[in-house]
Amino acid sequence: MKEKIFAVTFVVALCSVVLNSCETPVGQGAGWGAATGAIIGGAATGHVRGAAIGAAAGAAAGALMGAAIQEDQAARYGPPPPGGYPYARWAGTPGFYHSPYTGRVYDLRGVPPGGLTRDVDTGRLFRKP
């Protein structure tokens, strides 16, 4: 019985780490929280239900922590302009977008959706859709 619980806990933790491929702090926090919660819940109760409850609680707590981290990172850019940061326009090639200010094409393949990028010509920030 203990081996089955360990196997299920391991699978839940592995799935959480696989889902950790999210590039935002909220997604990463939820993934790591779910993995940690599943391991602790499974080890503490010895039941699959405990692992599932731990994963859910860990994911929620991790997402909250990730949201706080994301807001802290956004504060480094200063207050957003009225109406928020504008979004770039797709340039027709995956990962490439036009700046809403100058029309210059930027390679944003490494930027997560909603991430901020600075236009080199104007120095103003815009978001990746």
Buried (B, 14 or more C-beta within 10 A) or exposed (E): EEEEBBEBBBEBBEBBEEBBEBEBBBBBBBBBBBBBBBBBBBBEBBBBEBBBBBBBBBBBBBBBBBBEBBEEEBEEEEEEEEEEBBEBBBBEEEEBBBBBBEEBBBEBEEBEEEBBBEBEEEEBBBBBE
